[in-house]
Amino acid sequence: MILNFLKRKPKDNSSNLAKARLSNILVSDRLKVTPEIAEQIKRKIHESLNQYIEIGEEGIKLELNNKSGIVTLSTTVPVKKLRKGK
């Protein structure tokens, strides 16, 4: 019982979610990534991956992070299924 408690991941509460969103907005602003540019990036990722996988309706999500001065771009791509080889 105690081990289950220790193994449990902390839940994302609203304050952590808000903090992550604000961080993403600040990094996007600092890098001058407008919503239009973010959509272009998503569209290009979709075009490239669509050759190999069928992407779910939820769509692609982008997240910019700044940790120790290093900016990273993370993507979440819902995969429905792999496409057959051409």
Secondary structure by P-SEA (a helix, b strand, c coil): caaaaaaccccccaaaaaaaaaaaaaaaaaacccaaaaaaaaaaaaaaaccccccccccbbbbbbbcccbbbbbbbbbcccccccc
